[in-house]
Amino acid sequence: MRNSYLKQLRTQREQLEAKLELHIARYCFGEGEVDDGTEAELRQRIAEISDEIAALEVERGE
């Protein structure tokens, strides 16, 4: 069960990273000129998920 949860977390992190890259690209090309906090929220959530993944990997001895 932990393996599937870990895989789910990794997938979720990859999706958030893709959203962040898209957000940054849109901002660079002038499509998102107002900083609405999206980038900070995405970065925070990615960091939280990364921390959770790291904790699970330590438990498993990876």
N, CA, C and O atoms as a GROMACS GRO file, in nm:
protein
  248
    1MET      N    1   0.083  -0.119   0.000
    1MET     CA    2   0.000   0.000   0.000
    1MET      C    3   0.087   0.126   0.000
    1MET      O    4   0.055   0.224  -0.067
    2ARG      N    5   0.197   0.122   0.075
    2ARG     CA    6   0.285   0.239   0.078
    2ARG      C    7   0.345   0.266  -0.060
    2ARG      O    8   0.365   0.382  -0.098
    3ASN      N    9   0.373   0.158  -0.135
    3ASN     CA   10   0.430   0.176  -0.268
    3ASN      C   11   0.334   0.252  -0.359
    3ASN      O   12   0.376   0.341  -0.434
    4SER      N   13   0.207   0.218  -0.353
    4SER     CA   14   0.110   0.286  -0.439
    4SER      C   15   0.090   0.431  -0.394
    4SER      O   16   0.072   0.520  -0.477
    5TYR      N   17   0.094   0.454  -0.263
    5TYR     CA   18   0.080   0.590  -0.213
    5TYR      C   19   0.201   0.674  -0.253
    5TYR      O   20   0.187   0.791  -0.291
    6LEU      N   21   0.319   0.616  -0.244
    6LEU     CA   22   0.441   0.685  -0.284
    6LEU      C   23   0.437   0.718  -0.433
    6LEU      O   24   0.475   0.827  -0.475
    7LYS      N   25   0.392   0.623  -0.512
    7LYS     CA   26   0.380   0.646  -0.656
    7LYS      C   27   0.279   0.757  -0.684
    7LYS      O   28   0.301   0.841  -0.772
    8GLN      N   29   0.170   0.758  -0.610
    8GLN     CA   30   0.068   0.861  -0.627
    8GLN      C   31   0.124   0.999  -0.592
    8GLN      O   32   0.098   1.097  -0.661
    9LEU      N   33   0.202   1.006  -0.484
    9LEU     CA   34   0.263   1.133  -0.446
    9LEU      C   35   0.361   1.182  -0.552
    9LEU      O   36   0.364   1.301  -0.584
   10ARG      N   37   0.440   1.091  -0.605
   10ARG     CA   38   0.536   1.130  -0.710
   10ARG      C   39   0.463   1.181  -0.835
   10ARG      O   40   0.506   1.278  -0.896
   11THR      N   41   0.354   1.115  -0.871
   11THR     CA   42   0.275   1.158  -0.986
   11THR      C   43   0.215   1.295  -0.961
   11THR      O   44   0.216   1.381  -1.049
   12GLN      N   45   0.162   1.315  -0.841
   12GLN     CA   46   0.104   1.443  -0.805
   12GLN      C   47   0.209   1.554  -0.810
   12GLN      O   48   0.181   1.664  -0.858
   13ARG      N   49   0.328   1.525  -0.761
   13ARG     CA   50   0.436   1.624  -0.764
   13ARG      C   51   0.473   1.658  -0.908
   13ARG      O   52   0.492   1.775  -0.941
   14GLU      N   53   0.482   1.558  -0.994
   14GLU     CA   54   0.514   1.583  -1.135
   14GLU      C   55   0.408   1.670  -1.201
   14GLU      O   56   0.440   1.758  -1.280
   15GLN      N   57   0.282   1.646  -1.168
   15GLN     CA   58   0.173   1.727  -1.225
   15GLN      C   59   0.183   1.871  -1.177
   15GLN      O   60   0.164   1.965  -1.255
   16LEU      N   61   0.212   1.889  -1.050
   16LEU     CA   62   0.226   2.025  -0.996
   16LEU      C   63   0.346   2.096  -1.057
   16LEU      O   64   0.340   2.215  -1.086
   17GLU      N   65   0.455   2.023  -1.078
   17GLU     CA   66   0.574   2.083  -1.141
   17GLU      C   67   0.542   2.125  -1.284
   17GLU      O   68   0.589   2.230  -1.330
   18ALA      N   69   0.463   2.045  -1.354
   18ALA     CA   70   0.424   2.081  -1.491
   18ALA      C   71   0.336   2.206  -1.490
   18ALA      O   72   0.352   2.293  -1.576
   19LYS      N   73   0.244   2.215  -1.395
   19LYS     CA   74   0.159   2.334  -1.383
   19LYS      C   75   0.244   2.456  -1.353
   19LYS      O   76   0.219   2.565  -1.407
   20LEU      N   77   0.343   2.439  -1.267
   20LEU     CA   78   0.432   2.551  -1.232
   20LEU      C   79   0.510   2.598  -1.355
   20LEU      O   80   0.520   2.718  -1.380
   21GLU      N   81   0.563   2.504  -1.431
   21GLU     CA   82   0.637   2.541  -1.553
   21GLU      C   83   0.547   2.615  -1.651
   21GLU      O   84   0.589   2.713  -1.712
   22LEU      N   85   0.424   2.569  -1.666
   22LEU     CA   86   0.329   2.635  -1.755
   22LEU      C   87   0.297   2.775  -1.704
   22LEU      O   88   0.290   2.870  -1.782
   23HIS      N   89   0.276   2.788  -1.574
   23HIS     CA   90   0.247   2.918  -1.515
   23HIS      C   91   0.362   3.015  -1.539
   23HIS      O   92   0.341   3.131  -1.576
   24ILE      N   93   0.484   2.968  -1.517
   24ILE     CA   94   0.602   3.053  -1.537
   24ILE      C   95   0.615   3.093  -1.684
   24ILE      O   96   0.646   3.208  -1.715
   25ALA      N   97   0.592   2.999  -1.773
   25ALA     CA   98   0.600   3.028  -1.918
   25ALA      C   99   0.496   3.132  -1.957
   25ALA      O  100   0.526   3.224  -2.034
   26ARG      N  101   0.376   3.118  -1.907
   26ARG     CA  102   0.271   3.216  -1.939
   26ARG      C  103   0.309   3.353  -1.887
   26ARG      O  104   0.288   3.454  -1.955
   27TYR      N  105   0.364   3.357  -1.768
   27TYR     CA  106   0.406   3.483  -1.709
   27TYR      C  107   0.517   3.547  -1.793
   27TYR      O  108   0.517   3.668  -1.814
   28CYS      N  109   0.611   3.465  -1.840
   28CYS     CA  110   0.723   3.516  -1.920
   28CYS      C  111   0.676   3.574  -2.053
   28CYS      O  112   0.736   3.667  -2.106
   29PHE      N  113   0.567   3.517  -2.107
   29PHE     CA  114   0.517   3.565  -2.235
   29PHE      C  115   0.407   3.669  -2.220
   29PHE      O  116   0.340   3.703  -2.318
   30GLY      N  117   0.388   3.718  -2.099
   30GLY     CA  118   0.295   3.828  -2.078
   30GLY      C  119   0.150   3.788  -2.066
   30GLY      O  120   0.063   3.875  -2.066
   31GLU      N  121   0.121   3.660  -2.056
   31GLU     CA  122  -0.018   3.617  -2.046
   31GLU      C  123  -0.068   3.619  -1.902
   31GLU      O  124  -0.188   3.604  -1.878
   32GLY      N  125   0.019   3.636  -1.808
   32GLY     CA  126  -0.021   3.637  -1.668
   32GLY      C  127   0.053   3.746  -1.595
   32GLY      O  128   0.136   3.718  -1.509
   33GLU      N  129   0.024   3.868  -1.628
   33GLU     CA  130   0.103   3.980  -1.578
   33GLU      C  131   0.080   4.009  -1.430
   33GLU      O  132   0.163   4.075  -1.368
   34VAL      N  133  -0.028   3.962  -1.374
   34VAL     CA  134  -0.057   3.987  -1.234
   34VAL      C  135  -0.013   3.866  -1.152
   34VAL      O  136  -0.050   3.753  -1.183
   35ASP      N  137   0.065   3.891  -1.049
   35ASP     CA  138   0.107   3.783  -0.960
   35ASP      C  139  -0.006   3.758  -0.862
   35ASP      O  140  -0.026   3.834  -0.768
   36ASP      N  141  -0.078   3.650  -0.884
   36ASP     CA  142  -0.194   3.618  -0.801
   36ASP      C  143  -0.161   3.517  -0.691
   36ASP      O  144  -0.251   3.468  -0.623
   37GLY      N  145  -0.033   3.486  -0.674
   37GLY     CA  146   0.007   3.392  -0.570
   37GLY      C  147   0.010   3.247  -0.614
   37GLY      O  148   0.044   3.159  -0.536
   38THR      N  149  -0.025   3.223  -0.740
   38THR     CA  150  -0.029   3.086  -0.789
   38THR      C  151   0.108   3.020  -0.783
   38THR      O  152   0.121   2.905  -0.739
   39GLU      N  153   0.210   3.092  -0.826
   39GLU     CA  154   0.345   3.034  -0.825
   39GLU      C  155   0.388   2.996  -0.684
   39GLU      O  156   0.443   2.887  -0.663
   40ALA      N  157   0.365   3.083  -0.589
   40ALA     CA  158   0.403   3.054  -0.450
   40ALA      C  159   0.326   2.934  -0.396
   40ALA      O  160   0.382   2.850  -0.326
   41GLU      N  161   0.197   2.927  -0.427
   41GLU     CA  162   0.116   2.815  -0.380
   41GLU      C  163   0.164   2.683  -0.439
   41GLU      O  164   0.174   2.583  -0.368
   42LEU      N  165   0.195   2.683  -0.568
   42LEU     CA  166   0.244   2.561  -0.633
   42LEU      C  167   0.378   2.519  -0.574
   42LEU      O  168   0.400   2.402  -0.546
   43ARG      N  169   0.467   2.615  -0.555
   43ARG     CA  170   0.599   2.583  -0.497
   43ARG      C  171   0.585   2.528  -0.355
   43ARG      O  172   0.656   2.435  -0.317
   44GLN      N  173   0.495   2.584  -0.278
   44GLN     CA  174   0.474   2.537  -0.141
   44GLN      C  175   0.420   2.394  -0.140
   44GLN      O  176   0.466   2.310  -0.064
   45ARG      N  177   0.323   2.367  -0.225
   45ARG     CA  178   0.264   2.233  -0.231
   45ARG      C  179   0.366   2.131  -0.279
   45ARG      O  180   0.372   2.019  -0.228
   46ILE      N  181   0.448   2.168  -0.379
   46ILE     CA  182   0.554   2.079  -0.428
   46ILE      C  183   0.651   2.048  -0.314
   46ILE      O  184   0.693   1.933  -0.298
   47ALA      N  185   0.688   2.149  -0.237
   47ALA     CA  186   0.780   2.128  -0.125
   47ALA      C  187   0.719   2.035  -0.020
   47ALA      O  188   0.788   1.949   0.035
   48GLU      N  189   0.590   2.053   0.009
   48GLU     CA  190   0.523   1.967   0.106
   48GLU      C  191   0.521   1.821   0.060
   48GLU      O  192   0.550   1.730   0.138
   49ILE      N  193   0.488   1.801  -0.066
   49ILE     CA  194   0.484   1.666  -0.121
   49ILE      C  195   0.624   1.605  -0.123
   49ILE      O  196   0.642   1.488  -0.091
   50SER      N  197   0.722   1.685  -0.160
   50SER     CA  198   0.861   1.636  -0.162
   50SER      C  199   0.906   1.594  -0.023
   50SER      O  200   0.974   1.492  -0.007
   51ASP      N  201   0.868   1.671   0.078
   51ASP     CA  202   0.902   1.635   0.216
   51ASP      C  203   0.836   1.503   0.256
   51ASP      O  204   0.898   1.419   0.320
   52GLU      N  205   0.711   1.486   0.218
   52GLU     CA  206   0.639   1.363   0.250
   52GLU      C  207   0.702   1.243   0.180
   52GLU      O  208   0.716   1.136   0.238
   53ILE      N  209   0.739   1.262   0.054
   53ILE     CA  210   0.805   1.155  -0.022
   53ILE      C  211   0.937   1.119   0.046
   53ILE      O  212   0.967   1.001   0.064
   54ALA      N  213   1.015   1.219   0.083
   54ALA     CA  214   1.144   1.194   0.147
   54ALA      C  215   1.126   1.117   0.278
   54ALA      O  216   1.203   1.026   0.308
   55ALA      N  217   1.025   1.153   0.355
   55ALA     CA  218   0.999   1.083   0.482
   55ALA      C  219   0.962   0.938   0.458
   55ALA      O  220   1.007   0.849   0.530
   56LEU      N  221   0.881   0.913   0.357
   56LEU     CA  222   0.842   0.775   0.324
   56LEU      C  223   0.961   0.695   0.275
   56LEU      O  224   0.975   0.577   0.308
   57GLU      N  225   1.047   0.758   0.197
   57GLU     CA  226   1.165   0.688   0.146
   57GLU      C  227   1.262   0.654   0.259
   57GLU      O  228   1.325   0.548   0.257
   58VAL      N  229   1.273   0.742   0.358
   58VAL     CA  230   1.359   0.713   0.474
   58VAL      C  231   1.304   0.594   0.550
   58VAL      O  232   1.379   0.506   0.592
   59GLU      N  233   1.172   0.591   0.567
   59GLU     CA  234   1.110   0.478   0.636
   59GLU      C  235   1.139   0.346   0.565
   59GLU      O  236   1.160   0.243   0.629
   60ARG      N  237   1.139   0.351   0.434
   60ARG     CA  238   1.161   0.231   0.352
   60ARG      C  239   1.308   0.200   0.337
   60ARG      O  240   1.344   0.091   0.291
   61GLY      N  241   1.394   0.292   0.373
   61GLY     CA  242   1.538   0.269   0.359
   61GLY      C  243   1.590   0.297   0.221
   61GLY      O  244   1.693   0.242   0.183
   62GLU      N  245   1.522   0.382   0.145
   62GLU     CA  246   1.566   0.415   0.009
   62GLU      C  247   1.670   0.524   0.011
   62GLU      O  248   1.719   0.565  -0.095
   0.00000   0.00000   0.00000
